[in-house]
């Protein structure tokens, strides 16, 4: 029997401002590159000997409060219990920045795959419109709108869009990728400061989908288009320009949901069968 | 009768990270210098022809959601209604940064003095202890504590310290400045993320007083000293080292309270009589 390599599940968060997104890019800083370098230092492993797989690939400037990735350690690598316990603190130290925070490190349960075991992703989007209190402390993760947005209409849109649909009208096109997704939640609240916060949840998202959904809601909230207009445009199933793709800095990945441990492996198999080659 | 110059009341906020505090300093960026340069540009006035007076002089790294200052325009300067209305937007533009946000500009009511008319100042201090969710988006304005802090004991301390006292034990000494202040509120809550937030309100604060008060609360919350210890040390009326002065970045000025317009002038006279030469 072949030796089973050690798979770690790592939970983390980051302010995306200074990164060109999660994914490694030549000559640009990325969250993934920072974490892989730190892992290499702490585990004394060559970077080429392991790789990371993430639950939700965030774009440049997008933040995460609860990102999840896994890493497979080389088969001949032994990680002691003490080393595992010390890993969050040592990894945080090796990162040398608090723009990325390491929350939790654990041995992954059998069959766990950070990407394919995930049941859903939940994002928040923050907009300070005319009715919101100005707050310079939140400028890195909320977008200022010079209009008064009608959150009731934006919530009507949210309800109208829910369900399993082809979201091509909201997605940056990708070859061989499906744009069929199940939108499970799209609702708005105003917090105590008057800031509009969207919660957007789906089994998975195609590229720029959340920011395009929010853009359609802003257009509806300003009274430029109606809920019916958005629903009609979605049925055209082709990339549209009726509303803006909102800026990245307002967007934060707030949770990744996984099934109970016993179902991790089956969920990964099901997801792979359904959407290999698709974006998260 | 001498011509009365125009006094403006300006409300603003700022993230203090990049500034060496409110007050102008040689060769270091300050909030006051940034605002005076922007005012000079927008009003086409020489910087030497006006000056600003602030309600609460914040230290390097301290933030403000609701700061207030006044500025007296030269006697021969005419500000039209249209120019006054356009001032917030133009001032924001001339600042060239969203680290400072201009909230409101208005003609000051008769007798108004941003510093001496103020009835009280309210600050918040944010601590993410072991029980709090890690949030990299809040790292610029909250302090991480590696301990679990007991907010009940911290609230007991808050109640025990209220009232009119000599706060010399909590203050950076200043020549000819009184350290007698009335502490009106010092309470702790945990927000939905588990972050401890102190609200600290007094008629005025001497230098480093809020951060020293919070330091004493952290020492009590960790169980290093008791509420009685802190009260006893305060009676020694001399600067102490039993607890730390907490880092600036956790501190935010959240409001300045003024009396009704009719009482502005009298309040300014009363305050001046009571505490000329003191710090705010």
Contacts between the chains, C-beta under 8 A, distances in Angstrom:
chain1	res1	chain2	res2	distance
A	13	B	134	6.2
A	13	B	135	6.7
A	13	B	136	4.9
A	13	B	137	8.0
A	14	B	136	5.4
A	15	B	136	4.7
A	15	B	137	5.4
A	15	B	139	7.2
A	63	B	136	7.5
A	63	B	137	5.9
A	65	B	133	7.7
A	65	B	135	6.1
A	65	B	136	7.7
A	65	B	137	7.1
A	98	B	136	6.4
A	98	B	139	4.9
A	99	B	136	6.0
A	99	B	139	7.5
A	100	B	136	6.6
A	101	B	134	4.7
A	101	B	135	7.7
A	101	B	136	4.6
A	101	B	139	7.9
A	103	B	134	5.4
A	133	B	65	7.7
A	134	B	13	6.2
A	134	B	101	4.7
A	134	B	103	5.4
A	135	B	13	6.7
A	135	B	65	6.1
A	135	B	101	7.7
A	136	B	13	4.9
A	136	B	14	5.4
A	136	B	15	4.8
A	136	B	63	7.6
A	136	B	65	7.7
A	136	B	98	6.4
A	136	B	99	6.0
A	136	B	100	6.6
A	136	B	101	4.6
A	137	B	13	7.9
A	137	B	15	5.4
A	137	B	63	5.9
A	137	B	65	7.1
A	137	B	140	7.0
A	137	B	141	5.0
A	137	B	252	7.0
A	139	B	15	7.2
A	139	B	98	4.9
A	139	B	99	7.5
A	139	B	101	7.9
A	140	B	137	7.0
A	140	B	140	7.9
A	141	B	137	5.0
A	252	B	137	7.0
